[in-house]
Amino acid sequence: MRVLLTGHQGYLGTVMAPVLAAAGHEVVGLDAGLFADCVLGPSPVDPPGHRVDLRDVTAEHVAGVDAVIHLAALSNDPLGSLAPELTYDINHHASVRLARLARDAGVRRFLYASTCSVYGAAGSSDLVTEDAPLRPVTPYAESKVRVEDDLHALSDGDFSPVFMRNATAFGHSPRLRADIVLNNLVGHALLSGEVLVLSDGTPWRPLVHAADIARAFTSALTAPREAVHDRAFNIGSETNNVTVAEIAEQVAEAVSGSKVVITGETGADPRSYRVDFSRFRAAVPGFDCEWTVKQGALELADAYRKHGLTRDDFEQRFTRLAVLRAASDAGAVDDTLRWRR
């Protein structure tokens, strides 16, 4: 299958591309390249691809493609809150435009990287299923809800959107992100000896390893149409439904000599939800997540040590908001996050 993978030079895309290729698919990438240099360790080998802003995609980019995996987005909540209009422009409008071009080009399956953060303030300790009310509390999560709605309207007998609501990702990638919870806490533990939690530690978080996300998308590509057509799936494992305080404790166990420090300075986070992941396991028999939070913490600590993670790397090169601010300050991108020529 010829697969267009958007965001192939991002944190998840860099892990997913070789998994797709190993499954026998021909992978074509598409990425603006904003985070292509956020590499820890040896430079990854990317598939052939297009260096293009998502907002500038044309019919030519989706011609001859059997399926699209759409990961590309402004990808975290602080960034979405800083520039909500760009979040909606890129994450929402450009995503729907891509889907429309893909449908018109005869693409049959469109796997969309949504998020469990659409559940936001779930308001209950019960496991949240895909049929639960959506309560996004950030522009990032709101943009995901809007795209799901619009892709549902585009679905028909030939075009099958699938909404992959990923839990919060963790784990090592050749293109690292340090601004997601487990990756961040392991970095703090190694660099300072403290597993620093700014909230009160009580919110629930569902976590999933980047490699398990890659395996889930690869499985969804070839699942029977009737099993996945126009359906939402939570991607993760109930085992990895943990509180932020529990994540911190597992990091402290993985990084010897570190201690948990919960400051509570940001108060209680309204985003709290425990998630049911059984629908995807039922739709794709044989799939299950392989990585636990503890295993991920050990993997990250090993990778950080092996490749010499520095504080500057941690706070600047591998933090999305800092990367974009640095590019803007240097005049490399304009105020709409487009490359200056």
Sequence and secondary structure as in RCSB ss.txt:
>XXXX:A:sequence
MRVLLTGHQGYLGTVMAPVLAAAGHEVVGLDAGLFADCVLGPSPVDPPGHRVDLRDVTAEHVAGVDAVIHLAALS
NDPLGSLAPELTYDINHHASVRLARLARDAGVRRFLYASTCSVYGAAGSSDLVTEDAPLRPVTPYAESKVRVEDD
LHALSDGDFSPVFMRNATAFGHSPRLRADIVLNNLVGHALLSGEVLVLSDGTPWRPLVHAADIARAFTSALTAPR
EAVHDRAFNIGSETNNVTVAEIAEQVAEAVSGSKVVITGETGADPRSYRVDFSRFRAAVPGFDCEWTVKQGALEL
ADAYRKHGLTRDDFEQRFTRLAVLRAASDAGAVDDTLRWRR
>XXXX:A:secstr
 EEEEETTTSHHHHHHHHHHHHTT EEEEEE  TTTT B SS     SEEE  GGG  HHHHTT SEEEE  S  
 HHHHHH HHHHIIIIIIIHHHHHHHHHHTT  EEEEEEEGGGG B  SSSEE TTS     SHHHHHHHHHHHH
HHHH  SS EEEEEEE EEES  SB   SSHHHHHHHHHHHHSEEEE S S  EEEEEEHHHHHHHHHHHHHS H
HHHTT EEEES GGGEEEHHHHHHHHHHHSTT EEEE  TT   S B EE  HHHHHHSTT      HHHHHHHH
HHHHHHTT  HHIIIIIT HHHHHHHHHHTTSB TTS B  
